[in-house]
């Protein structure tokens, strides 16, 4: 019952909005989700490169 009421409120609202707005919201949501993941991946890669660099440095020093 509660879900149906919420659905009933949201559906007319989303149908009244232009489709472009919906697309923009979807893109924005994806961007907000993707950015932290991308940053984490970059940090992992940089961390690995840093460790590799240290290893190579140690090998050359020894």
ABEGO torsion letter per residue (X at the ends): XAAAAAAAAAAAAAAABBAAAAAAAAAAAAAAAAAAAAAAAAAAAAAAAAAAAAAAAAAAAX
